[in-house]
Amino acid sequence: MNTADILIHNGTILTMDGQNTIIHNGMIVISDSTISYVGKNRKDSITAKKDLDAQGGLILPGLINSHTHAAMSLFRGLADDLPLMEWLQNYIFPVEGKMDADFVRVGTFLACAEMILSGTTTFCDMYLFEEEVARAAKEAGMRAVVGEVIYDFPSPNYGALEKGFIYTEALIERWEKDPLINIAVEPHSLFTCGEELLRKANDLALTKGVPLILHLAETKEEVHEIEKKYRKRPVQYLNDLGLLSSRLIVNHCVHINKPEIELLAENNVCIVHNPESNMKLASGIAPVPDMIAKGITVGLGTDGCASNNNLDLFGEMDMAAKLHKVHNLDPTVMNAQTLVQMATIDGAKVLGLEKITGSLELGKRADLIVIDTHKPHLVPMYNPYSHLVYAVSGNDVKHSIIDGKIVMEDRRLLTLNLEEIIEQSQEKSYRVKEWVKMGKD
């Protein structure tokens, strides 16, 4: 009889492999941190240290939040119902200028707790004091791609711009061999980063073999500013700088036209769609169906809690599907299976992690979640993809496993002290209120 570390059985497996294989009465075996078996139930032939009965629920890859700002969980609800530039310049940038490493640490723990509880196992972060983000994610047991935001003005973390590149390079070297944490080079955007900064960031990403990530064409105002300054649209500007490549990940892309989509597709650039944030800030609707039709790999992100206000990717899938249907007046656009792919295997492809996560296949890292479907709002179930997008919420996630380790069992976090995190987060919120008051006085 074979032995293993973890056995998950008695569930319907959505593998999200190349054939979108679904296995009824399926079983997954985990040995060390990898999947050593995925297929029909043959429980009697396996002895495992831990046995998880899915009780007829759904077993699928852990969700991948391809763009967020984790520590902004502490800014949830801080400045709602405002235009993006006013929101950034009058609220977000001023309070961020007063943050420190401990603030980011607590905010990231809060975000990790929320993400694990709602089915996310991997996230991509762009923010400040990213060493703390990496450490917090590691302690939480989450898989993460993190990068220090770089812009032309001084940072509350590293100070002058040149130190930002030193900080980023040190991050890359320090976390180079970690099984959970990967580092990216992350200039903020075209309206906060000049040509020299962008070229240098690209060179560093190429030299170190890591992703290059930035916000792009999120608002009409941003596009107009770039056109006025450089006499070209954002994507063409990036192309002329030599930044368009399969290593580049761009977030938002709300205001791009068909020639720009063609240019991004030709250069194998990946895009992250953040529908709820774009809706809340009234930035617009990204032409995601057109992107996908051109073969662009598109992942799904929540953005930060200050502009969303949660990190539940199930809600994001539901919103993305309905947003594009009503915008296109076509109920067939962005079907449920497409959205589940965006939140799993396509998210992994965006982040360059598709060889280790994003699908449940032999030899891949064991990143998976179990959905409890024994609930009134999930009965009956005719199509599991439909349920995941239109009926399931983050609260329906029962178990979560990352890199072969159980991080949540029966909705109980095993790697984080939730009560302590909530208490510390409340304390940090008092400081935020003081910062906002100081800014208005």
C-alpha positions in Angstrom: 0.0 0.0 0.0 1.3 3.5 -1.0 1.8 6.2 1.6 1.4 9.9 1.3 1.1 13.1 3.3 -2.4 14.3 2.4 -5.3 12.6 0.7 -8.4 14.5 -0.6 -11.3 12.4 -1.8 -15.0 12.2 -2.4 -15.3 15.4 -4.5 -15.6 16.6 -8.1 -12.2 17.7 -9.3 -11.9 20.6 -11.7 -8.3 20.2 -12.9 -8.1 23.3 -15.1 -5.6 21.4 -17.2 -5.2 21.8 -21.0 -8.4 19.8 -21.6 -10.3 21.2 -18.6 -10.7 17.7 -17.3 -13.4 17.2 -14.7 -13.2 14.1 -12.5 -16.3 13.0 -10.6 -15.7 11.0 -7.4 -12.1 12.1 -7.7 -9.1 11.9 -5.4 -5.9 13.9 -5.1 -2.8 12.6 -3.3 -0.1 14.9 -2.0 3.4 13.8 -1.3 5.8 16.4 0.2 4.6 19.6 -1.6 3.5 18.1 -4.9 0.6 16.3 -6.4 1.5 12.6 -6.7 -1.9 11.4 -8.0 -5.0 13.0 -9.4 -7.8 10.8 -10.7 -10.7 8.5 -9.8 -11.1 7.6 -6.2 -9.0 4.6 -5.1 -8.7 5.5 -1.5 -8.2 1.9 -0.3 -4.8 1.8 -2.1 -3.4 4.8 -0.2 -2.4 5.5 3.3 -2.0 9.1 4.2 -1.0 11.1 7.3 -4.0 13.4 6.8 -7.3 12.4 5.2 -9.7 15.2 4.0 -13.2 14.2 2.9 -14.5 16.7 0.4 -18.0 15.4 1.2 -19.2 15.7 -2.4 -17.9 19.3 -2.8 -15.7 20.8 -5.5 -11.9 20.5 -5.5 -10.0 23.0 -7.7 -6.8 24.9 -7.9 -6.4 27.7 -5.5 -7.4 31.1 -6.9 -4.7 33.5 -8.1 -5.1 37.2 -7.4 -2.9 38.6 -10.1 -2.9 42.2 -8.9 -3.4 43.7 -5.5 -1.8 46.0 -2.9 -2.1 43.8 0.2 -1.4 46.3 3.0 -4.1 48.6 1.6 -6.5 46.4 3.5 -5.9 48.9 6.3 -7.3 51.7 4.0 -10.6 49.8 3.4 -13.4 52.4 3.2 -11.0 55.3 3.8 -11.9 57.4 0.9 -14.8 56.0 -1.1 -16.8 57.6 -4.0 -14.0 59.8 -5.3 -12.3 60.1 -8.7 -9.0 58.2 -9.1 -6.6 61.2 -9.1 -8.4 62.9 -6.2 -8.4 59.6 -4.3 -4.7 59.1 -4.9 -3.4 62.6 -4.4 -5.6 63.8 -1.6 -5.9 60.6 0.4 -3.8 57.6 -0.6 -0.4 59.2 -1.3 -0.5 61.5 1.8 -1.3 58.6 4.2 1.2 56.3 2.5 3.9 58.9 3.1 3.4 58.2 6.9 3.5 54.4 6.7 6.3 52.3 8.1 7.3 48.7 7.9 5.1 47.5 10.8 2.0 49.1 9.2 2.6 47.2 6.0 3.3 44.0 8.0 0.0 44.1 9.8 -1.9 45.1 6.7 -0.5 42.2 4.7 -1.3 39.7 7.4 -4.9 41.0 7.4 -5.0 40.6 3.6 -3.5 37.1 3.7 -6.1 36.1 6.2 -8.9 37.4 4.0 -7.4 35.8 0.9 -6.9 32.4 2.4 -10.4 32.4 3.9 -11.9 33.3 0.5 -9.9 30.7 -1.6 -6.9 32.6 -2.9 -3.6 30.8 -2.6 -1.4 33.0 -4.7 -1.2 36.8 -5.0 0.8 39.4 -6.9 1.6 42.5 -4.9 2.8 46.0 -5.7 3.4 48.3 -2.7 5.8 49.7 -0.2 8.1 48.0 2.3 7.7 44.8 0.2 10.3 42.9 2.3 7.5 42.9 5.0 5.0 41.7 2.4 7.3 38.8 1.4 7.9 37.9 5.1 4.2 38.0 6.0 3.1 36.0 2.9 5.8 33.4 3.8 4.6 33.2 7.4 1.0 32.8 6.2 2.1 30.0 3.9 0.9 31.9 0.8 2.5 31.8 -2.7 3.3 35.4 -3.8 5.0 37.5 -6.4 6.0 40.8 -4.8 7.8 43.9 -5.9 8.6 47.3 -4.4 6.8 50.1 -6.2 9.2 52.5 -7.9 8.4 56.1 -9.0 10.2 59.3 -9.7 9.5 60.9 -6.4 11.0 59.8 -3.0 9.5 56.7 -1.3 8.6 56.5 2.4 10.5 53.3 2.4 13.8 53.6 0.5 13.9 57.4 -0.1 15.6 58.5 -3.3 14.9 56.7 -6.6 18.4 55.2 -7.0 17.9 53.4 -3.6 14.7 51.9 -5.0 16.6 49.9 -7.5 19.1 48.8 -4.8 16.2 47.7 -2.6 14.6 45.8 -5.4 17.8 44.0 -6.4 18.4 43.0 -2.8 14.9 41.6 -2.7 15.5 39.5 -5.8 18.8 38.1 -4.4 17.4 37.5 -0.9 14.3 35.5 -2.1 15.8 33.9 -5.1 15.5 30.3 -4.0 12.4 30.5 -1.9 9.7 28.0 -2.9 6.8 30.4 -2.2 8.1 33.9 -2.8 9.1 35.4 -6.2 10.2 39.0 -6.8 9.3 41.3 -9.7 10.5 44.8 -10.8 7.5 47.1 -10.4 7.6 50.7 -11.7 4.3 52.3 -10.7 2.9 53.7 -14.0 3.7 55.9 -17.0 2.4 59.1 -15.2 4.7 58.6 -12.2 7.8 57.1 -13.9 10.0 58.8 -16.5 11.7 57.3 -19.5 15.0 56.7 -17.7 13.3 54.9 -14.8 11.3 52.7 -17.1 14.4 51.7 -19.2 16.4 50.9 -16.0 13.6 48.9 -14.5 13.3 46.9 -17.7 17.0 46.3 -17.8 17.0 45.0 -14.2 14.1 42.7 -14.9 15.8 41.3 -18.0 19.2 40.9 -16.2 17.6 39.1 -13.2 15.1 37.1 -15.2 12.0 38.4 -13.3 8.7 39.9 -14.4 8.3 43.6 -15.0 4.9 44.9 -13.8 3.2 48.3 -14.0 -0.2 50.0 -14.2 -1.2 51.0 -17.7 -4.0 53.1 -19.3 -6.2 52.9 -16.2 -8.0 56.2 -16.9 -8.7 58.5 -19.8 -6.9 61.3 -18.0 -3.7 59.2 -17.8 -3.9 58.4 -21.5 -4.4 62.1 -22.4 -1.4 63.0 -20.2 0.8 60.5 -22.0 -0.4 61.7 -25.4 0.3 65.3 -24.5 3.7 64.6 -23.1 5.1 62.1 -25.6 2.7 62.6 -28.6 1.9 58.9 -28.6 -0.5 56.5 -26.9 0.7 54.5 -23.8 1.3 51.1 -25.5 3.1 52.7 -28.5 5.3 54.6 -26.0 6.2 51.4 -24.2 6.9 49.7 -27.5 9.3 52.5 -28.5 11.1 52.2 -25.2 11.6 48.5 -25.9 9.5 47.4 -22.9 6.9 45.2 -24.7 7.8 41.5 -24.1 6.5 38.3 -22.6 8.2 39.4 -19.4 5.9 42.4 -19.1 2.6 42.3 -17.0 0.3 45.3 -17.3 -2.5 46.0 -14.9 -5.9 47.5 -16.0 -5.5 48.5 -19.7 -9.0 50.0 -19.5 -8.4 52.6 -22.3 -6.5 50.9 -25.0 -7.7 50.6 -28.6 -7.6 47.8 -31.2 -4.1 48.6 -32.6 -2.7 48.7 -29.1 -4.3 45.3 -28.4 -2.7 44.0 -31.5 0.7 45.3 -30.4 0.3 43.8 -26.9 -0.7 40.4 -28.5 2.3 40.4 -30.9 4.7 40.9 -28.0 3.0 38.3 -25.7 2.4 40.9 -23.0 0.1 39.7 -20.2 -2.7 41.7 -18.8 -4.5 41.8 -15.4 -8.2 42.7 -15.4 -9.5 44.5 -12.2 -13.2 45.0 -12.9 -14.5 46.0 -9.5 -11.8 48.6 -8.8 -12.3 50.0 -12.3 -16.1 50.2 -11.7 -15.8 51.8 -8.3 -13.4 54.5 -9.5 -15.5 54.9 -12.7 -12.3 54.4 -14.7 -14.2 52.5 -17.4 -14.5 49.0 -18.8 -11.4 47.2 -20.2 -12.0 45.5 -23.6 -11.2 42.1 -22.2 -13.2 40.0 -24.7 -11.2 41.7 -27.5 -7.9 40.9 -25.6 -8.8 37.3 -25.2 -9.9 37.0 -28.8 -6.4 38.1 -29.9 -4.8 35.5 -27.8 -3.6 37.7 -24.9 -3.4 35.9 -21.6 -5.5 37.8 -19.1 -5.5 37.2 -15.3 -7.9 38.5 -12.7 -7.1 40.9 -9.8 -8.9 42.7 -7.1 -6.6 45.7 -6.8 -6.3 47.0 -3.3 -9.0 47.2 -0.6 -9.1 51.0 -0.8 -10.6 50.7 -4.3 -12.5 47.4 -4.2 -13.2 47.0 -1.0 -12.5 43.2 -0.6 -10.2 40.5 -1.8 -12.8 37.9 -2.7 -11.9 36.6 -6.2 -15.2 34.7 -6.4 -17.0 38.0 -6.3 -14.6 39.4 -8.8 -15.3 36.5 -11.2 -19.1 37.1 -10.9 -18.7 40.9 -11.5 -16.4 40.4 -14.5 -18.8 38.1 -16.2 -21.8 40.3 -15.7 -20.0 43.5 -16.5 -18.9 42.4 -19.9 -22.3 40.8 -20.7 -24.2 44.0 -20.1 -21.6 46.2 -21.7 -21.6 44.1 -24.9 -25.4 43.3 -24.7 -24.4 39.7 -25.2 -25.0 37.0 -22.6 -22.5 34.6 -24.2 -19.6 36.9 -23.6 -17.1 35.9 -20.9 -18.6 32.6 -20.0 -18.1 31.0 -16.6 -15.3 28.6 -17.7 -13.4 31.5 -19.1 -13.6 33.4 -15.8 -12.5 30.3 -13.7 -9.5 30.0 -16.1 -8.6 33.6 -15.6 -8.6 33.1 -11.8 -6.6 29.9 -11.9 -4.4 28.7 -14.8 -4.4 31.9 -16.8 -3.4 33.8 -13.6 -0.5 31.4 -13.2 0.5 32.0 -16.8 0.4 35.8 -16.3 2.8 35.5 -13.3 5.1 32.9 -15.0 4.1 30.2 -12.5 2.1 27.9 -14.8 4.7 25.1 -14.4 4.1 24.8 -10.7 0.6 26.0 -10.0 -2.8 27.0 -11.5 -4.0 23.5 -12.3 -4.2 20.2 -10.6 -1.8 18.0 -12.5 0.7 15.3 -11.6 4.0 16.8 -10.4 2.7 20.3 -9.8 2.8 22.0 -6.4 -0.2 21.2 -4.3 -2.1 24.5 -4.3 -5.8 23.7 -4.0 -9.1 24.5 -2.3 -12.2 22.6 -1.4 -15.7 24.2 -1.8 -18.5 23.1 0.5 -21.5 22.7 -1.8 -23.8 21.3 0.8 -25.6 24.6 1.2 -29.0 25.9 0.0 -27.5 28.4 -2.5 -25.4 25.7 -4.1 -28.1 23.1 -4.6 -28.7 21.7 -7.2 -25.6 21.9 -9.3 -25.7 21.2 -13.0 -22.5 23.0 -14.1 -19.6 23.5 -11.6 -18.1 26.4 -13.5 -21.4 28.2 -13.4 -21.7 27.6 -9.7 -18.1 28.9 -9.0 -18.8 32.2 -10.9 -22.4 32.9 -10.2 -23.2 31.2 -6.9 -20.2 30.5 -4.8 -18.7 33.1 -2.4 -15.4 33.1 -0.5 -17.3 31.9 2.6 -18.0 28.6 0.9 -14.3 27.6 0.9 -13.8 24.9 3.4 -10.2 23.8 3.1 -7.1 25.4 1.6 -3.8 23.8 0.8 -0.7 25.7 -0.4 2.5 24.0 -1.4 1.3 20.8 0.2 0.6 22.4 3.5 -2.9 22.8 5.0 -3.3 26.5 5.8 -7.1 26.3 6.4 -9.1 23.4 7.6 -12.9 23.6 8.2 -12.6 27.4 7.8 -10.1 27.6 10.6 -6.8 29.3 9.8 -3.8 27.2 10.8 -0.9 29.6 9.9 -2.3 32.9 11.3 -3.7 34.1 14.5 -6.9 35.8 13.2 -7.9 37.5 16.5 -4.5 39.0 17.0 -4.4 40.3 13.4 -7.8 41.9 13.7 -6.8 43.6 17.0 -3.6 44.9 15.5 -5.4 46.1 12.4 -7.9 48.1 14.5 -5.0 49.8 16.3 -3.5 50.8 13.0 -6.8 52.2 11.8 -6.6 54.8 14.7 -3.3 56.0 13.2 -4.8 56.3 9.8 -7.7 58.5 11.1 -5.1 60.7 12.7 -3.1 61.0 9.5 -6.2 62.0 7.5 -7.1 64.6 10.1 -3.6 66.0 10.1 -3.8 66.3 6.3 -7.1 68.2 6.4 -6.0 70.6 9.2 
